[in-house]
Amino acid sequence: MKENTRNSAEAPRNGLYPPIEPFRQQMLDMPGGHRVYVEQCGAPEGVPVLVLHGGPGGGCSPGMRRFFDPQHYRSVLFDQRGCGRSGPLASVENNTTWDLVADIERIRVELGIERWTVFGGSWGACLALIYAQAHPDRVEALVLRGVFTMTQGELDWFYAGGAGQFWPDQWRTFSQMVPSEERGDLVSAYHKRLFGADEAEQIRFARAWAGWESALAVLDPGISRGAPGGQYARAFSRLENHYFINRGFLEVDGQIHRDMHRIAHIPGHIVQGRYDMVCPPHTAYRLHQAWPNSRLHMIPTAGHALSEPGITSKLLEIMNQRRG
């Protein structure tokens, strides 16, 4: 493994840091039969930042390393249970929000980190908030993008026709994968196929599930994100559906909002695309209203994806400013 030695002053003001390799990669055994992939990048003695990927089931990617000055930050990324390089792939056994929160704490202790900034988008933002509420003494700050808070209203927006009013062609393709009598509850209808005995059917429905989300992730409809690969789509879709059908394993609908008082003192940034079709701005605005120590950055011409130029630029600006 090699460390990146580029001087932080050379990084473009509004450009991603150059690609770097992790200085350490490891597999950690977790309770319940899971092995979790963890990588560390940047400065081994730098300011720690935990990076949480989306989904659930999306896995981390090399591009996620590039938001952090490698001369200043010690960035920690991991593939959550059942996805990416973690295993068993696509497994939903012993795979809940609270298992992930416990995994984060095990990683923190294993790496000898006292407190860290937590950086996450979409489901990663949701998990960051839940982790912070469970362990507020371990979180220095939160940097969130495309906020999702696992409420029934948010799930209904995306899986009961709200977003489909803006994307009727894609919605028709997605919803008509199942018989008309099952379209009143697409999460359950897809669950039946994603967890059926026929793996070929699992992959076919997984590609449709993941493709629906992928199609709506960027503002420019002319940008083709391509069809997700079969095994990636299977892991992503099974895990996401598993979490959604179980309402995130939360005690009550709206639990994150109920518990915002636990993290009222923690500083945070919320970066939100004005035209986010996956996680609409209302959620980010509502969270900001309940969090007095947060700053809301509404990006005027952006959708949901981390790769949206305005979102990329703002997140880089925030992390560079936090270097002091």
C-alpha positions as CSV (number, residue, x, y, z in Angstrom):
1,M,0.0,0.0,0.0
2,K,1.2,3.5,-0.7
3,E,0.3,6.8,0.9
4,N,-0.6,9.9,-1.2
5,T,2.1,12.5,-0.8
6,R,0.5,15.3,-2.8
7,N,0.6,18.7,-1.0
8,S,-2.9,19.7,0.1
9,A,-2.3,23.2,-1.3
10,E,-2.0,21.7,-4.8
11,A,-5.6,20.3,-4.7
12,P,-7.9,22.3,-7.0
13,R,-10.2,24.6,-5.0
14,N,-13.4,23.0,-6.4
15,G,-12.0,19.7,-7.7
16,L,-11.7,16.3,-6.1
17,Y,-8.5,15.3,-4.5
18,P,-6.5,12.9,-6.8
19,P,-7.1,9.2,-6.5
20,I,-5.3,7.6,-3.5
21,E,-4.8,4.0,-2.3
22,P,-5.7,3.0,1.3
23,F,-2.7,2.8,3.7
24,R,-4.5,-0.1,5.4
25,Q,-7.2,-2.6,4.5
26,Q,-8.6,-5.3,6.7
27,M,-11.5,-7.6,7.3
28,L,-13.1,-7.6,10.7
29,D,-15.2,-10.5,12.0
30,M,-18.5,-9.2,13.4
31,P,-21.1,-11.1,15.5
32,G,-23.8,-13.0,13.5
33,G,-21.4,-14.5,10.9
34,H,-20.5,-11.3,9.0
35,R,-17.0,-10.2,7.9
36,V,-16.8,-6.5,7.2
37,Y,-14.2,-4.8,4.9
38,V,-12.6,-1.6,6.4
39,E,-10.1,0.7,4.7
40,Q,-8.2,3.7,5.9
41,C,-6.8,6.5,3.7
42,G,-4.9,9.7,3.9
43,A,-2.8,10.6,7.0
44,P,-2.5,7.8,9.6
45,E,-2.3,10.4,12.3
46,G,-4.8,12.8,10.7
47,V,-8.2,14.0,11.8
48,P,-10.5,11.0,11.6
49,V,-13.6,11.0,9.4
50,L,-16.0,8.1,9.0
51,V,-17.6,7.8,5.5
52,L,-20.9,6.0,5.3
53,H,-22.2,4.8,1.9
54,G,-25.8,4.7,0.8
55,G,-28.3,2.1,0.0
56,P,-28.5,0.2,2.3
57,G,-26.3,-2.1,0.2
58,G,-24.4,0.4,-2.0
59,G,-20.9,-0.3,-0.8
60,C,-18.1,2.2,-0.7
61,S,-16.1,3.2,-3.8
62,P,-12.7,4.7,-4.5
63,G,-14.3,8.0,-5.5
64,M,-15.6,8.5,-1.9
65,R,-11.9,8.8,-0.8
66,R,-11.4,11.9,-2.9
67,F,-13.4,14.4,-0.7
68,F,-10.7,14.5,2.0
69,D,-7.4,16.2,2.0
70,P,-5.0,13.2,2.4
71,Q,-2.5,15.3,4.2
72,H,-5.0,16.3,6.9
73,Y,-7.7,13.6,7.2
74,R,-7.6,10.0,8.2
75,S,-10.7,8.8,6.3
76,V,-12.3,5.5,7.3
77,L,-14.6,3.7,4.8
78,F,-16.3,0.3,5.2
79,D,-18.7,-1.9,3.3
80,Q,-21.7,-2.4,5.5
81,R,-23.0,-5.9,6.1
82,G,-23.8,-7.9,3.1
83,C,-22.4,-5.7,0.4
84,G,-19.3,-4.7,-1.4
85,R,-16.3,-6.6,-0.2
86,S,-18.1,-7.6,3.0
87,G,-19.7,-11.0,3.3
88,P,-21.7,-13.1,3.1
89,L,-22.8,-11.1,0.0
90,A,-26.5,-10.1,-0.1
91,S,-27.1,-11.7,3.3
92,V,-29.9,-10.2,5.4
93,E,-29.3,-12.5,8.4
94,N,-28.3,-10.5,11.5
95,N,-28.4,-7.4,9.3
96,T,-30.2,-4.5,10.9
97,T,-29.6,-0.8,11.6
98,W,-28.6,-1.7,15.1
99,D,-26.1,-4.3,13.9
100,L,-24.5,-1.5,11.7
101,V,-24.4,1.0,14.6
102,A,-22.7,-1.7,16.7
103,D,-20.2,-2.4,13.8
104,I,-19.3,1.3,13.6
105,E,-18.5,1.3,17.3
106,R,-16.4,-1.9,16.9
107,I,-14.5,-0.3,14.1
108,R,-13.9,2.9,16.1
109,V,-12.5,0.9,19.0
110,E,-10.4,-1.3,16.8
111,L,-8.8,1.7,15.2
112,G,-8.3,3.5,18.5
113,I,-10.3,6.6,17.5
114,E,-11.8,8.7,20.3
115,R,-14.2,10.9,18.2
116,W,-14.7,11.5,14.5
117,T,-16.6,13.5,12.0
118,V,-19.3,11.4,10.3
119,F,-19.8,12.0,6.5
120,G,-22.7,10.3,4.7
121,G,-25.3,10.6,2.0
122,S,-28.8,9.3,1.5
123,W,-29.0,6.1,3.6
124,G,-25.5,7.0,4.8
125,A,-27.0,10.3,6.2
126,C,-29.7,8.3,7.9
127,L,-27.3,5.9,9.4
128,A,-25.0,8.8,10.5
129,L,-27.9,10.4,12.3
130,I,-28.9,7.2,14.1
131,Y,-25.3,6.4,15.1
132,A,-24.9,10.0,16.4
133,Q,-28.1,9.8,18.4
134,A,-26.9,6.5,19.9
135,H,-23.3,7.7,20.6
136,P,-23.4,11.5,20.7
137,D,-20.1,11.6,22.7
138,R,-18.2,10.0,19.8
139,V,-19.3,12.4,17.0
140,E,-17.3,15.6,16.4
141,A,-19.5,16.8,13.6
142,L,-21.9,15.5,10.9
143,V,-21.7,16.3,7.1
144,L,-24.8,15.0,5.4
145,R,-26.0,14.9,1.8
146,G,-29.3,14.0,0.2
147,V,-31.0,13.4,3.5
148,F,-33.1,10.4,4.2
149,T,-34.7,9.8,7.6
150,M,-36.5,6.5,7.1
151,T,-40.1,7.7,7.5
152,Q,-43.1,6.1,6.0
153,G,-43.8,9.4,4.1
154,E,-40.4,9.2,2.4
155,L,-40.9,5.5,1.4
156,D,-44.3,6.3,0.1
157,W,-42.9,9.2,-2.0
158,F,-40.5,6.8,-3.8
159,Y,-42.4,3.5,-3.8
160,A,-46.1,4.6,-3.9
161,G,-46.2,6.9,-6.9
162,G,-45.0,10.3,-5.7
163,A,-41.8,10.4,-7.7
164,G,-43.5,8.5,-10.4
165,Q,-45.6,11.6,-11.2
166,F,-42.4,13.3,-12.4
167,W,-41.0,10.1,-14.1
168,P,-44.2,8.4,-15.4
169,D,-42.3,6.3,-18.1
170,Q,-39.8,4.9,-15.6
171,W,-42.5,4.4,-13.0
172,R,-44.6,2.4,-15.5
173,T,-41.6,0.1,-16.2
174,F,-40.9,-0.3,-12.4
175,S,-44.4,-0.8,-11.2
176,Q,-45.6,-3.0,-14.0
177,M,-43.1,-5.7,-13.2
178,V,-45.7,-7.1,-10.8
179,P,-49.4,-7.9,-11.3
180,S,-51.9,-5.0,-10.9
181,E,-53.3,-6.4,-7.7
182,E,-49.9,-6.2,-6.0
183,R,-49.1,-2.6,-7.1
184,G,-50.6,-1.1,-4.0
185,D,-47.5,-2.2,-2.0
186,L,-44.5,-2.4,-4.3
187,V,-42.0,-2.9,-1.4
188,S,-43.8,-6.1,-0.4
189,A,-44.3,-7.2,-4.0
190,Y,-40.7,-6.9,-4.8
191,H,-39.7,-8.5,-1.5
192,K,-41.5,-11.7,-2.6
193,R,-39.4,-11.9,-5.8
194,L,-36.1,-10.6,-4.4
195,F,-36.2,-13.3,-1.7
196,G,-37.8,-16.1,-3.8
197,A,-36.2,-19.4,-4.6
198,D,-35.4,-18.6,-8.2
199,E,-32.0,-16.6,-8.4
200,A,-32.6,-15.6,-12.0
201,E,-35.9,-14.0,-10.9
202,Q,-34.1,-12.4,-8.0
203,I,-31.6,-10.7,-10.3
204,R,-34.3,-9.6,-12.8
205,F,-36.3,-7.9,-10.1
206,A,-33.1,-6.6,-8.5
207,R,-32.1,-4.9,-11.7
208,A,-35.5,-3.3,-11.9
209,W,-35.4,-2.1,-8.3
210,A,-31.9,-0.7,-8.6
211,G,-32.6,0.8,-12.0
212,W,-35.6,2.8,-10.8
213,E,-33.4,4.5,-8.2
214,S,-30.5,5.0,-10.5
215,A,-32.6,6.6,-13.2
216,L,-33.8,9.3,-10.8
217,A,-30.5,10.0,-9.1
218,V,-29.2,12.8,-11.4
219,L,-30.8,16.1,-12.4
220,D,-29.9,15.8,-16.1
221,P,-32.1,13.1,-17.6
222,G,-29.7,12.9,-20.6
223,I,-27.0,11.4,-18.4
224,S,-27.2,7.6,-18.7
225,R,-26.1,5.8,-15.5
226,G,-26.4,2.4,-17.1
227,A,-28.1,-0.7,-15.9
228,P,-26.6,-2.0,-12.6
229,G,-24.8,-5.4,-12.8
230,G,-26.6,-8.5,-11.8
231,Q,-24.7,-9.4,-8.6
232,Y,-24.3,-5.8,-7.5
233,A,-28.0,-5.2,-8.1
234,R,-29.0,-8.4,-6.2
235,A,-27.0,-7.3,-3.1
236,F,-28.1,-3.7,-3.3
237,S,-31.8,-4.4,-3.9
238,R,-32.2,-7.3,-1.4
239,L,-30.5,-5.2,1.4
240,E,-32.4,-2.0,0.6
241,N,-35.8,-3.9,0.4
242,H,-35.0,-5.8,3.6
243,Y,-34.4,-2.5,5.5
244,F,-37.4,-0.7,3.9
245,I,-39.9,-3.5,4.6
246,N,-38.7,-3.5,8.2
247,R,-39.0,0.4,8.3
248,G,-35.3,0.6,9.2
249,F,-35.8,-1.5,12.3
250,L,-36.7,1.8,14.2
251,E,-39.0,1.8,17.2
252,V,-41.5,4.3,15.7
253,D,-42.1,6.2,12.5
254,G,-40.2,9.4,12.8
255,Q,-37.7,8.2,15.4
256,I,-34.8,10.3,14.1
257,H,-36.9,13.5,14.4
258,R,-38.0,12.4,17.9
259,D,-34.4,12.0,19.1
260,M,-32.9,15.1,17.5
261,H,-32.5,16.6,21.0
262,R,-29.7,14.1,21.6
263,I,-27.5,15.7,19.0
264,A,-28.6,19.3,19.2
265,H,-25.1,20.3,20.3
266,I,-23.3,18.6,17.5
267,P,-22.4,20.9,14.6
268,G,-23.6,19.8,11.2
269,H,-23.9,20.6,7.5
270,I,-26.7,19.4,5.3
271,V,-26.1,19.5,1.5
272,Q,-29.3,19.0,-0.5
273,G,-30.1,19.1,-4.2
274,R,-33.0,21.4,-4.9
275,Y,-34.4,18.8,-7.4
276,D,-33.6,15.6,-5.6
277,M,-36.2,13.1,-6.7
278,V,-35.0,10.3,-4.5
279,C,-34.9,12.2,-1.2
280,P,-36.9,15.4,-1.7
281,P,-35.7,18.7,-0.1
282,H,-38.6,18.8,2.4
283,T,-36.8,16.2,4.5
284,A,-33.6,18.1,4.7
285,Y,-35.5,21.3,5.5
286,R,-37.4,19.6,8.3
287,L,-34.2,18.2,9.7
288,H,-32.5,21.6,9.7
289,Q,-35.5,23.1,11.5
290,A,-35.1,20.6,14.3
291,W,-31.4,20.9,14.5
292,P,-30.3,24.4,15.6
293,N,-26.6,23.7,15.2
294,S,-26.9,22.8,11.5
295,R,-26.4,24.7,8.3
296,L,-28.5,23.9,5.3
297,H,-26.9,24.3,1.9
298,M,-29.6,24.0,-0.8
299,I,-27.8,23.4,-4.2
300,P,-30.0,25.1,-6.8
301,T,-29.3,22.9,-9.8
302,A,-28.7,19.4,-8.5
303,G,-30.4,16.1,-8.0
304,H,-29.5,13.4,-5.5
305,A,-26.2,11.9,-6.5
306,L,-22.9,12.5,-4.8
307,S,-21.5,13.2,-8.3
308,E,-23.7,16.2,-9.0
309,P,-21.2,19.0,-9.6
310,G,-22.8,21.5,-7.2
311,I,-23.0,18.8,-4.5
312,T,-19.4,17.7,-5.0
313,S,-18.2,21.3,-4.9
314,K,-20.1,22.1,-1.7
315,L,-19.0,19.0,0.2
316,L,-15.3,19.6,-0.8
317,E,-15.7,23.2,0.4
318,I,-17.1,22.1,3.7
319,M,-14.4,19.5,4.4
320,N,-11.6,21.9,3.3
321,Q,-13.0,24.6,5.6
322,R,-13.0,22.1,8.5
323,R,-9.2,21.7,8.2
324,G,-9.0,25.1,10.0
